[in-house]
Amino acid sequence: MMLEAKNLKYTYKGSQNIDFPDVELKQGESLLILGKSGSGKTTLLNMLSGLLKPESGTISIDGKDIIAFSQKEMDQFRGKNIGLIFQKPHLLGPLSVKENLQVAPFFAKVQGESPTGILKELDIEDKANSKVRTLSEGEAQRVSISRALMNKPKLILADEPTSSLDDENAERVINLLKDQAKRIGAGLIIVTHDQRIKNQVSKFIEVKKNESV
């Protein structure tokens, strides 16, 4: 099993415990984490990526107990093994598209993929030298996906990638994520409240606030 998360609990200040469903993901498998706004699904994503530590439970990625890592160890592990795609692209405005992609392997101290190759795969190679502030919303999202793939991660985590998209573009983005995950042999987890995606990813779990599920 490439990812295993069991018995996770978390409490935000002033609220009740959230008990999360167990997560199991094999290499190359895709999974949806569904839940209404405020249910805690992004909290779960943040725990799986090592950005947030649970109050209890275990998380293992590629056989490594990530909860036991120090902050520095987690940052290094994340950089080499986890591709994060946030709801809103966190791109560096002063840099070009190509330079934004090159940042990922630079900080992770790995070779990384060819930026030109990835941009071509995502059909935005003509934007390689463009400043990110000149991009459309859809183009910026593709750059965000491209950057998440640069280090050939074992796990791709996407937070609400279709929340502002119409049906056609939502389907396109999910197919893009699935195709790219398959290309590099990565596991894919998509966190969303978008029920449309259930037609494209058959395996899913649901997060419900203040309930054990």
Order of alpha helices (4+ residues) and beta strands (2+ residues): beta-beta-beta-beta-alpha-beta-beta-alpha-beta-alpha-alpha-alpha-beta-alpha-beta-beta
